[in-house]
Amino acid sequence: MHNPQNESRRRKRIISFLQNHSSFSPKIKMMPSRTLTPSALKNSILLFSFLLIIYLFFYYPSLHAPPRLLSSHVVTANPLTRRHLLFSIASSSSSWPRRRSYVRLWYSPNSTRALTFLDRAADSSSAGDPSLPRIVISADTSKFPFTFPKSLRSAVRVARVVKEAVDLTDEKAGVRWFVFGDDDTVFFVDNLVKTLSKYDDDRWFYVGSNSEGYEQNAKHSFGMAFGGGGFAISHSLARVLAGALDSCLMRYAHLYGSDARVFSCLVELGVGLTPEPGFHQLDMRGDMFGMLSAHPLSPLLSLHHLDAIDPIFPNMNRTQALQHLFKAVNVDPARILQQTVCYDQSSQLTVSVAWGFAVQVYEGNQLLPDLLSLQRTFTSWRRGSNVESHFMFNLRDYPRDPCKRPIVFFLESVLSHNNSVQSNYVKHVVGNCARADVVRKIEKIRVFSEKLELDVEEVVMNWFNRLELDYISEVNVSKYSKVNCLVMPFSYSILF
């Protein structure tokens, strides 16, 4: 209990102590006043600023930390899964019968949500097919103006797929991302889930990539996600966009494509593109080997214009070749096409691995920047003898003489056990070329790796920062010599 008498005695002891110990009493010495000069004022301000910077640096590290894209609930409480994505595929009654085989490659009815939008009913052979998404007949768009010359007004219908997909989805259905693409687009769903996990879907995000062709970007926009390569819109933004889309489309009758219309309406909402280089419009024709064998170190998210490119594996048609690629995708999707360059000093060989696709063996030591550039095996999207083509990446010439090219080994098979993966590659012979014995005798290459598993925090990191995530292994460049392969982020054991 509080005792007033004890409190009074305690106060008296403190006062007495202070009176008897005069050293505790403050001594104030009056100093003559001085006028503060500009130089002294400047020095004082500089000193104060320096001390403030030191204080903020050590006591507020978050001020100089990189910005975070994630909310904590995205990472831990409710991680993104395949079921949180809704794919909307723009197609037509004429193209769907011949392109639905592309959709079967990546669509899984047990784990993937998707809708296919047609102008009218197609043939009945795909009706009720469980291996294909549900078909939706698009609404009439004749009330919307369209003035672009020599083009198809179906661009308006395809643009409205954004609104129709949102309107068909209950907010309680758990869709967190709306993904859009064409019927000749192949998506790599697991990689897309991992990539979108970087972003807080409660915020407004428009994620995609522009064209590989400079002229295409200059004509349409460098800031637009090209629709064939696919793009994703967070659920929070998609519902706002759906509500404003019809009125917005009335203002853009002069535009060419559906993606330009969606982009323009997003600009009106103040939203810009968040680029992800794994989306591939593939505004190119012919042989895609040069691009696929030197893919940027980012997750492969999509491939488009599959009808305009050659089969990516020899002696197969387009669908068979993509099915063959998916044998590796289904085993280790995060690693697909990721490039690793290794050097064998004893045999003077350079090995470039595009995992799950091909291995190239060069005689001699090749410069790493050259190997990271794309070999120009393809042609431009626009045809014609006088058409200039420029691309958005570094290029190097592809020798016409096959004997001046590296020896290529294409994927043959993939085996896996727990987290260990073995991919096998077989030689593809072109021309009768004189080669060094150490190269000529190689018939197959086996690549051993660990399955690449990245959590969301690691995906947020730069895609190059992966060396610490893989096991450092050895490259068996012959039966008797071994070298370490540490040049690029992924490390393998390779047996010739």
C-alpha positions in Angstrom: 0.0 0.0 0.0 1.1 3.5 -0.6 2.3 5.3 2.5 2.4 9.2 2.3 4.8 9.5 5.2 7.3 7.1 3.6 7.0 9.1 0.3 7.7 12.3 2.1 10.8 11.0 3.9 12.1 9.6 0.5 11.8 13.0 -1.1 13.6 14.7 1.8 16.6 12.3 1.5 16.9 13.0 -2.2 16.9 16.8 -1.6 19.5 16.5 1.2 21.7 14.3 -1.0 21.7 16.8 -3.9 22.4 19.7 -1.5 25.4 17.9 0.0 26.9 16.9 -3.4 27.2 20.1 -5.2 28.9 18.4 -8.1 25.5 17.1 -9.2 24.2 20.6 -9.5 24.5 22.1 -12.9 27.0 24.9 -13.3 26.1 27.3 -16.0 28.8 29.6 -17.2 27.6 32.6 -19.2 29.5 33.1 -22.4 29.6 36.2 -24.5 27.3 36.1 -27.5 28.8 35.5 -30.9 27.4 36.1 -34.4 27.2 32.9 -36.5 29.2 33.3 -39.7 28.0 31.7 -43.0 31.0 29.4 -43.0 30.2 28.1 -39.5 26.6 27.7 -40.5 27.6 25.6 -43.6 29.9 23.4 -41.5 27.1 22.8 -38.9 24.7 21.8 -41.6 27.2 19.5 -43.2 28.0 17.9 -39.9 24.3 17.4 -39.1 23.6 15.9 -42.5 26.5 13.4 -42.2 25.4 12.3 -38.7 21.8 11.9 -40.0 22.9 9.8 -42.9 24.9 7.5 -40.6 22.0 7.2 -38.2 19.5 6.3 -41.0 21.9 3.8 -42.5 22.5 1.8 -39.4 19.2 2.2 -37.6 16.8 2.1 -40.6 18.2 -0.5 -43.1 14.8 -0.8 -44.8 15.4 2.6 -46.3 18.2 1.3 -48.5 16.9 -2.2 -49.0 15.4 -3.1 -52.5 11.7 -2.8 -52.8 9.6 -5.9 -52.2 7.0 -7.0 -54.6 5.4 -9.5 -52.1 3.0 -9.2 -49.3 3.7 -11.7 -46.5 0.4 -13.5 -47.0 1.3 -14.3 -50.6 4.5 -16.1 -49.6 3.4 -18.0 -46.5 -0.3 -17.9 -45.8 -1.7 -18.6 -49.2 0.9 -19.6 -51.8 -0.1 -19.4 -55.5 -1.0 -22.7 -57.2 -2.1 -23.7 -60.7 -5.8 -23.5 -59.6 -5.4 -19.8 -58.9 -4.8 -19.0 -62.6 -7.6 -18.8 -65.2 -6.4 -19.1 -68.8 -8.5 -17.6 -71.5 -7.7 -18.8 -75.0 -8.8 -16.7 -78.0 -9.7 -19.0 -80.9 -12.2 -19.3 -83.7 -14.3 -22.0 -85.2 -11.9 -22.3 -88.1 -8.6 -22.4 -86.2 -9.7 -24.4 -83.2 -9.9 -27.9 -84.9 -6.3 -27.7 -86.1 -4.7 -26.0 -83.1 -6.3 -27.6 -80.1 -3.5 -30.1 -80.1 -1.2 -27.3 -78.9 -3.6 -26.7 -75.9 -3.6 -30.3 -74.9 0.2 -30.1 -74.4 -0.1 -27.8 -71.3 -3.8 -28.0 -70.2 -4.6 -30.5 -67.4 -8.3 -30.7 -66.4 -7.4 -31.8 -62.9 -5.1 -28.8 -62.1 -5.6 -26.1 -64.7 -8.5 -23.7 -65.2 -9.1 -22.6 -68.7 -11.8 -21.3 -71.1 -11.7 -21.3 -75.0 -13.5 -18.4 -76.6 -14.9 -19.0 -80.2 -16.9 -16.9 -82.6 -19.3 -19.7 -83.1 -19.6 -23.4 -82.5 -16.8 -25.5 -84.1 -17.1 -29.1 -85.1 -18.6 -31.5 -82.5 -15.5 -33.6 -82.2 -14.1 -31.6 -79.3 -17.4 -31.1 -77.5 -17.2 -32.5 -74.0 -13.5 -33.6 -74.6 -12.1 -33.7 -71.0 -8.6 -33.1 -72.4 -9.6 -29.6 -73.6 -11.0 -26.5 -71.8 -14.6 -25.6 -71.8 -15.8 -23.7 -74.9 -17.5 -20.3 -74.6 -19.2 -18.6 -77.6 -18.3 -14.9 -77.5 -21.0 -12.2 -77.4 -21.9 -10.2 -80.5 -19.5 -7.2 -81.0 -21.2 -5.6 -84.0 -22.0 -2.4 -82.0 -18.3 -1.6 -81.5 -16.7 0.5 -84.3 -13.7 -0.9 -86.2 -11.9 1.2 -88.8 -8.4 -0.3 -89.2 -8.0 -1.0 -93.0 -7.3 -4.5 -94.3 -7.6 -6.2 -90.9 -10.1 -8.4 -89.1 -12.7 -6.9 -86.7 -12.4 -10.1 -84.7 -9.8 -8.1 -82.8 -12.7 -6.4 -80.9 -14.1 -9.8 -80.0 -10.8 -11.1 -78.7 -10.2 -7.9 -76.7 -13.6 -8.4 -75.0 -12.4 -11.9 -73.9 -10.9 -10.0 -70.9 -14.4 -8.8 -69.8 -16.1 -12.1 -70.6 -13.6 -14.1 -68.6 -14.0 -11.9 -65.6 -17.8 -11.9 -65.8 -17.9 -15.7 -66.0 -15.8 -16.0 -62.8 -17.3 -15.7 -59.4 -15.1 -13.6 -57.0 -15.3 -16.4 -54.5 -13.9 -18.9 -57.1 -10.3 -18.1 -55.9 -9.0 -16.9 -59.3 -6.1 -14.6 -58.5 -4.6 -14.1 -62.0 -6.3 -14.0 -65.4 -4.0 -15.2 -68.2 -4.7 -14.6 -71.9 -3.2 -16.1 -75.0 -4.0 -17.5 -78.4 -4.8 -21.1 -79.5 -1.3 -21.4 -81.0 0.3 -20.4 -77.7 1.9 -23.1 -75.5 2.1 -22.1 -71.8 4.5 -23.5 -69.3 2.1 -23.4 -66.4 4.3 -24.3 -63.4 6.9 -21.7 -64.4 4.1 -19.1 -64.8 2.8 -19.9 -61.4 6.2 -19.5 -59.9 6.8 -16.2 -61.7 3.5 -14.7 -60.8 4.1 -15.6 -57.2 6.6 -12.7 -57.1 3.7 -10.2 -57.3 1.0 -9.3 -54.9 -2.2 -10.0 -56.9 -4.2 -7.7 -54.6 -2.3 -4.9 -56.4 -2.7 -3.9 -60.0 -0.3 -5.8 -62.2 -0.2 -6.2 -66.0 2.6 -8.8 -66.7 3.9 -9.8 -70.1 6.5 -9.0 -72.8 6.8 -7.2 -76.0 7.9 -8.6 -79.4 11.3 -9.9 -80.3 11.1 -7.8 -83.5 12.1 -4.2 -83.2 9.9 -3.1 -86.1 6.9 -4.8 -84.5 7.4 -2.9 -81.2 8.0 0.4 -83.1 4.8 -0.1 -85.0 2.6 -1.1 -82.1 4.3 -0.2 -78.8 7.4 -1.0 -76.8 5.3 -0.9 -73.6 2.6 -3.3 -74.7 2.3 -7.0 -73.9 1.9 -8.8 -77.2 -1.2 -11.0 -76.9 0.0 -14.1 -78.7 2.9 -14.5 -76.3 0.4 -14.2 -73.5 -0.1 -11.8 -70.6 -1.4 -11.9 -67.1 -3.6 -9.4 -65.2 -4.0 -9.6 -61.4 -7.6 -10.2 -60.3 -7.9 -6.8 -58.6 -7.0 -5.0 -61.9 -9.0 -7.4 -64.1 -12.3 -6.6 -62.4 -11.7 -2.9 -62.7 -10.7 -3.2 -66.3 -13.7 -5.4 -67.1 -16.0 -2.7 -65.8 -14.5 -0.1 -68.0 -13.7 -2.1 -71.1 -16.8 -1.7 -73.3 -16.8 2.1 -73.0 -13.1 2.2 -73.6 -13.2 0.1 -76.8 -15.5 2.7 -78.4 -12.5 5.1 -78.4 -10.0 2.7 -80.1 -11.7 1.7 -83.4 -8.5 2.7 -85.3 -6.2 0.2 -83.6 -5.0 -3.1 -85.3 -5.1 -5.8 -82.7 -6.8 -6.9 -79.6 -3.7 -6.6 -77.4 -3.4 -2.9 -78.5 -6.9 -2.3 -77.3 -6.4 -3.9 -73.9 -3.1 -2.1 -73.5 -4.7 1.3 -74.3 -7.5 0.7 -71.8 -5.0 -0.2 -69.1 -3.0 3.0 -69.9 -6.2 4.9 -69.2 -6.3 3.3 -65.8 -2.7 4.4 -65.2 -1.2 0.9 -65.4 2.0 0.1 -67.2 3.6 -3.2 -68.3 5.6 -5.3 -65.9 7.9 -7.1 -68.2 8.8 -10.8 -67.9 11.2 -12.1 -70.6 9.9 -15.6 -70.5 6.8 -14.7 -72.6 7.6 -15.3 -76.2 5.6 -13.7 -79.0 8.0 -15.4 -81.5 7.6 -12.8 -84.3 10.0 -14.8 -86.3 9.8 -17.6 -88.9 11.8 -20.7 -89.7 14.3 -22.5 -87.4 14.1 -21.4 -83.8 17.3 -23.3 -82.8 19.3 -20.1 -82.3 16.8 -18.8 -79.8 16.0 -21.9 -77.9 19.7 -22.9 -77.5 20.5 -19.5 -75.9 17.4 -18.7 -74.0 17.8 -15.9 -71.4 18.3 -17.2 -67.8 14.7 -16.6 -66.9 11.8 -19.2 -66.7 10.3 -20.2 -70.0 6.6 -19.1 -69.8 5.2 -19.3 -73.3 5.9 -19.9 -77.0 3.7 -18.5 -79.8 3.3 -18.6 -83.6 3.9 -22.3 -83.6 2.4 -22.7 -87.1 5.0 -20.3 -88.5 8.1 -22.1 -87.1 9.9 -25.3 -88.1 9.6 -28.3 -85.8 12.0 -27.7 -83.0 13.4 -31.3 -83.2 14.5 -33.1 -86.4 12.5 -35.8 -88.0 9.3 -34.8 -86.2 6.2 -32.7 -87.0 5.4 -29.6 -84.9 3.1 -31.3 -82.5 5.4 -34.3 -82.0 8.4 -32.0 -81.4 6.6 -30.1 -78.7 5.4 -33.3 -77.1 9.0 -34.4 -77.0 10.1 -31.1 -75.4 7.4 -31.6 -72.7 9.0 -34.9 -71.7 11.7 -32.7 -70.1 9.3 -29.9 -69.1 7.2 -32.4 -67.1 10.3 -33.6 -65.2 12.0 -30.3 -64.4 10.0 -27.3 -65.7 12.1 -24.6 -64.0 15.3 -25.8 -65.7 13.9 -26.1 -69.3 16.2 -24.4 -71.9 18.4 -22.9 -69.1 21.9 -22.5 -70.6 25.1 -23.6 -69.1 28.5 -23.2 -70.7 31.5 -25.5 -69.7 35.1 -25.6 -70.8 37.3 -28.7 -71.1 40.9 -27.5 -71.1 42.4 -30.9 -71.6 40.5 -31.6 -74.8 40.1 -28.0 -75.9 36.3 -28.3 -76.1 33.5 -25.9 -75.2 30.1 -27.3 -74.3 26.9 -25.3 -74.3 23.9 -27.0 -72.7 20.3 -25.8 -73.2 18.8 -28.2 -70.8 16.0 -30.4 -72.1 16.6 -29.3 -75.7 20.1 -29.6 -77.1 23.8 -29.7 -76.3 26.4 -28.0 -78.6 30.0 -29.1 -78.7 32.6 -26.6 -80.1 36.2 -27.3 -80.9 38.5 -24.9 -79.1 37.7 -22.3 -76.4 34.8 -20.1 -77.5 34.2 -16.7 -75.9 31.3 -16.7 -73.4 29.7 -13.5 -74.7 29.5 -15.0 -78.2 27.8 -18.2 -76.8 25.2 -16.1 -75.0 24.3 -14.3 -78.2 21.6 -15.9 -80.4 22.6 -17.6 -83.6 20.6 -16.2 -86.5 18.9 -19.4 -87.6 15.5 -17.7 -88.1 14.1 -15.0 -90.4 12.0 -11.9 -89.6 8.2 -12.0 -89.2 7.6 -9.8 -92.2 8.3 -11.3 -95.6 9.8 -9.7 -98.6 13.2 -9.1 -100.2 13.4 -5.5 -99.2 12.2 -6.0 -95.6 14.7 -4.9 -93.0 14.7 -6.9 -89.7 16.1 -5.9 -86.4 15.7 -7.8 -83.1 15.6 -6.9 -79.5 18.6 -9.1 -78.5 22.2 -9.7 -79.5 22.7 -11.8 -82.6 25.6 -13.6 -84.2 25.9 -15.2 -87.7 24.9 -18.8 -88.2 27.5 -20.3 -90.6 26.0 -21.6 -93.9 28.7 -24.2 -94.0 27.6 -27.0 -91.6 31.2 -27.9 -91.0 31.8 -24.5 -89.4 29.0 -25.1 -86.9 29.2 -26.9 -83.6 28.1 -30.5 -83.4 24.6 -30.6 -82.0 23.1 -33.3 -79.8 19.3 -33.2 -79.5 17.3 -34.5 -76.5 16.6 -38.2 -76.7 15.1 -39.0 -73.3 14.8 -37.9 -69.7 15.0 -40.1 -66.6 14.4 -39.1 -63.0 14.6 -40.6 -59.6 13.7 -38.5 -56.6 15.5 -35.2 -57.2 18.1 -36.6 -59.6 17.6 -36.2 -63.3 19.4 -37.7 -66.2 18.8 -36.2 -69.7 20.2 -38.0 -72.7 21.2 -36.3 -76.0 22.0 -37.9 -79.4 24.2 -36.6 -82.2 22.5 -34.9 -85.1 24.8 -35.4 -88.2 24.7 -32.7 -90.9 27.2 -32.9 -93.7 30.4 -35.0 -94.1 32.8 -32.9 -92.0 36.3 -33.5 -90.9 36.4 -33.3 -87.1 39.0 -33.9 -84.5 38.9 -37.4 -83.1 37.9 -36.3 -79.6 34.7 -34.8 -81.1 34.1 -37.2 -84.0 33.8 -40.2 -81.6 31.1 -38.7 -79.4 27.7 -40.2 -80.2 25.7 -39.5 -77.1 25.9 -37.1 -74.2 24.4 -37.7 -70.7 23.7 -34.8 -68.5 23.1 -35.3 -64.8 21.5 -32.6 -62.7 19.4 -32.0 -59.6 15.8 -31.0 -60.0 15.5 -27.2 -59.7 13.2 -26.2 -56.9 12.9 -22.5 -56.1 10.7 -21.0 -53.4 9.1 -17.6 -54.0 11.8 -15.6 -52.2 14.4 -17.1 -54.5 12.3 -16.3 -57.6 12.2 -12.7 -56.5 16.0 -12.7 -56.6 17.7 -12.1 -59.9 17.5 -15.3 -62.0 21.3 -15.3 -62.3 21.7 -15.8 -58.5 21.3 -19.5 -58.6 24.8 -21.0 -58.2 24.2 -21.4 -54.4 21.1 -23.3 -55.1 22.6 -26.0 -57.2 25.1 -28.7 -56.4 28.6 -28.0 -57.9 29.3 -31.2 -59.9 31.8 -32.3 -62.5 31.8 -32.4 -66.2 33.1 -35.7 -67.6 34.4 -34.6 -71.0 35.8 -38.0 -71.7 36.1 -41.3 -70.0 39.4 -40.2 -68.4 39.3 -36.4 -67.8 37.1 -34.3 -65.6 36.7 -30.6 -65.3 34.5 -28.4 -63.1 31.7 -26.6 -64.8 31.2 -23.3 -62.9 30.8 -20.8 -65.7 27.1 -20.3 -65.6 24.6 -20.7 -62.7 23.7 -24.3 -63.4 26.1 -27.1 -62.9 26.0 -30.5 -64.3 27.8 -33.8 -64.7 28.2 -34.6 -68.3 29.4 -37.9 -69.7 30.5 -38.2 -73.3 
